[in-house]
Amino acid sequence: MTVLMVVATVYGVAQLLVLSTPTRSLRVTTVLLAIAVGVYGCGAATALLEYAYTRTVAEQPDGRALRDAVERASYTVDPVLEEMVKVAPLLLVAGSRKLRRQWGLTDYTVAGGALGAGFGLLEAVSRYGLDADRATGHSAGGWLIPTSLTPPYIPGPDQVFSAWFPAPFGTLDLGATHPAAETSQHLVLTALCGLGVGILVRGRRWLRLAGLLPIGAACAQHILVNYSAAHRSDRDIQAWVADTDAVLWVVPLLCLAIAIGVDLSQLRRAKRALPGVLIDSERAGHVGLEALGGYGLWRLPWSMLIALRFARMRRALLYGVDRGPYPGAKTLHRTVAWSARQIDASDHLHAWRGIGVRSTWRAARAMRDGRRVWFIAVSLVLMAPAALFLLVGSFPATARLQNRFETGNGPAVLMGFGIAAFVWIAWQLIDLLRTWRVTGMLALAEAHAVVRFRLCAGLGALAAGGVLLGRMSQEGLSLTTRSSAMSTCWTRWTTSSPTSASPCSCSPSSRSSRPAAALFSPAPAPCAPSPSKPRPTPRRSACWVWSSCRRAPVAAARPAKPGMPGLAKSGKERRNRSTGPTSRATREGMDLTPSNVTWRNRHGTCERD
């Protein structure tokens, strides 16, 4: 199922990439890297900040005040905090003067959508990546996870490829026979915020203030979704959220339409100011896409790749023409003009004779860097156990693979690879810092943006991976094996070449657990399991996801809290959750007497919800 979650995420971003082709200057690999930044950098930062906020405002760490703080923060602070964290990498990019000049509104919108899509992927995998043995197939495609009357639904290929900007998971109404993939709220809201950041960065004078409108709209929608979950009796808010969810897929299209319109106007003005960057076909009256498309058809795919690369490089130059000179502008101008002359010289069939797969392969082998081969090989080896655990073992037919990693030597293997991946990422980040100044001197600043994105992803991976491994070392290997698996998965994303390429509270869910909360909670003193009930093999209860809960019921001294502390619950989560613990308790084999019950484990207590 995790594979389908990844496919849904990448497919939604691919739709943005295709629609933004006329004005986008970012490469595909850079946008895919932004997905990894959303998963690791933004997700880890959100979890840490929300944890710090709720603990700061609470009077005591495990009392009623903490529950109230989490409840209020879910529709007050958390929505704004999450949207700001998701666009923080764009603000980091905008800190470079050269990048501000070379990125258009389309680039900010697409990169923002990719950051939000990665954020949504983290939520989906962290909640349902280990539920393969409980999932049941749907007759129309996809998988259900039976937890309530409106269970979580993982869309299948038919649902993913027939939807606009599909979400990795959603919810399914009781008796629905034709399920459909929901729209990814993360992608939509962050694309809207990305457009706002672009207007703030590229706007002139008072027009910059217009960039606050998209950002405010995204935060307001996020707040309303969470408020409707906390106040289910407010029918007006419930109706508003339901109506906006139905048309949410239109928002990225409108954002792209505005961004493309503004960028096309700027490109036309810049071409008149710099006629030397035009090719002969454009001087003859053909438009840019028609002229470069004709050149790209001479010898596919090589000629088309050259045309696309030239188009992106020229757009980066033209976006900064009307804003005065900046470091590297003259060098980039000379490079684009020289490339235009090379395209004119090869714009005929004779120039492409002898160019094919064999000749291109020989040229690529001559330029191959041996160190890069070892670099990729080490990264793939380190992520292999995590890939088997989270990707291959995430289907119901292969759920036994996850069970094998959860027992015996499986946790030790994952933890060992996780520690090795942690060291590998740290070493790569140190090496990456050495390229900061070098990439900053390049005329085309996209390589410098890639370095900044990789730093965001790597630092987030180190922060979250360090907390995960620290908890495992303190509590022993009985902590869920997902810790080392996720840490190892970060390796490949954060160590990709610079020249290549926490859950959000507004996402739909029917589970009431917030697994990341227990991750950052201080470990209570251990206690022995109940002698009257044998210890079962740890499964996927809400508490076990991060703390390997041993389900031995004991009487509670105070009312149980509605969920695990630390992070706000999602909006649709509260609307779709069951009214009591009956379904979960039945599934886990728990005894619900007395009614006021907590579940004791060797790490402390996990309250029922």
Summary of the structure (lengths in Angstrom):
residues: 609
radius of gyration: 25.7
end to end distance: 25.9
largest distance: 88.0
contacts: 2182
relative contact order: 0.13
helix: 64%
strand: 4%
